[in-house]
Amino acid sequence: MRITRVTTYLVGNPWKNWLFVRLDTDQPGLYGIGEGTLNAFAKTVEAAIHELTPRFEGMDPFQVETIYQRMVRDVYSEGGQIHMNAVAAVETACWDIIGKATGRPIYDLIGGQCHDRLLAYANGWYAGPRTPESFAERAAMVVGRGYRALKFDPFGAAWRTMVPSERHLSIEIVRAVREAVGPDVQIMIEGHCRFSVAEAVWVGAQLAEFEPTWFEEPTAHQKIDSVVEVARKLTVPVATGESLTSTHQFAELLAHNAVHIIQPEPGNLGGIWKTRQVAAMADAHYAVIAPHNAQGPLSTASCIQISAASPNLLVQELFDEFNVDWEREIVDYPVELIDGSIVVPDRPGLGVDLNWTEIAKHPYEVSNFLPLFATGWERREGNRPTESPPASVNADEQLVNG
């Protein structure tokens, strides 16, 4: 079997353009799909996929490790999250092909099924005003849908530090959510890499009253020793890992023995196989995993396969119920939830497919990204500039426009 064609699709989700890839093979009707979505870089990742295509086109999709090495090691360039999301889209599509060819779900091919249901925590549900009342009302709605865990960022557009009024508002939002959902629902507090070490320690100490399951990415991921310092000073567990792009970075993080909730992001890690390896590395350090998943429906499908095969799964992030309404129309077999848990499918490969006609109805928009350090970002409307389009154009446009 050989990979014969690579096709990419950009889909205009208003708060983050989704990027999908399809690998066709020389076996009639057999193809695989994957996702390479990265906030604000959809077209850049798409270009990277096509630039990497000569590295794997014509290869047997079963040779996942070799295909990965040809796209990563052999190019002798380290492109961070952009590079690895391109790799992940292709790698995931290979696993989808393998699963379909063998008639097995991917989880059966990476260790077997450890769970038939996955506890899910809701994200994306607080797309409204940044007030304690709004967060409380929406949190109660989430619990009313059956979720027993939810995550949110109460910190507005904070960066490095907060003034006293912002500190107090953030803590009051957390208090309102805890009171709305009661003591038995898990709440996770998102930090989005916002804080200095000192500010993160102050915030984390205030959060302890509300017994959060974790305080996520309190400091920027580039300095692993910073998040380690925060974790050692807090009683609230710290979670991190979504921004890391290699198993080597996770090895460094785990070696400190300070963070024991690990959040690998399959896109940033280059796909399913490396993420499963990180789950095993975490298990060797008595850590649990909570795979990051803030993209489109194929990212969800990938995470489900990884989580189902990981014995040290804590919980799985889920945006799908709080994404655009038409998400369920662009994918066959959307995620199934029962009492706040994801039902693990038994269909071959990723267990989903794309509706090619429907995805064409939602074109890419350059303004579709999540501006996490802009006031009002939590409304998840993407960036909606009111000024005129920028003056810069590409070379082709200059020729056309004279």
Secondary structure, 3 states (H helix, E strand, C coil): CCEEEEEEEEECCCCCCEEEEEEEECCCCCEEEEECCCCCCHHHHHHHHHHHHHHHCCCCCCCHHHHHHHHCCCCCCCCHHHHHHHHHHHHHHHHHHHHHHHCCEHHHHCCCCCCCEEEEEECCCCCCCCCHHHHHHHHHHHHHCCCCEEEECCCCCCCECCCHHHHHHHHHHHHHHHHHHCCCCEEEEECCCCECHHHHHHHHHHHHHHCCCEEECCCCCCCHHHHHHHHHHCCCCEEECCCCCCHHHHHHHHHCCCCCEECCCHHHHCCHHHHHHHHHHHHHCCCEECCCCCCCHHHHHHHHHHHHCCCCECCEEECHHHCCCCHHHHEECCCCEECCEEECCCCCECCCEECHHHHCCCCCCCCCCCCCCCCCHHHCCCCCCCCCCCCCCCHHHHHHHC
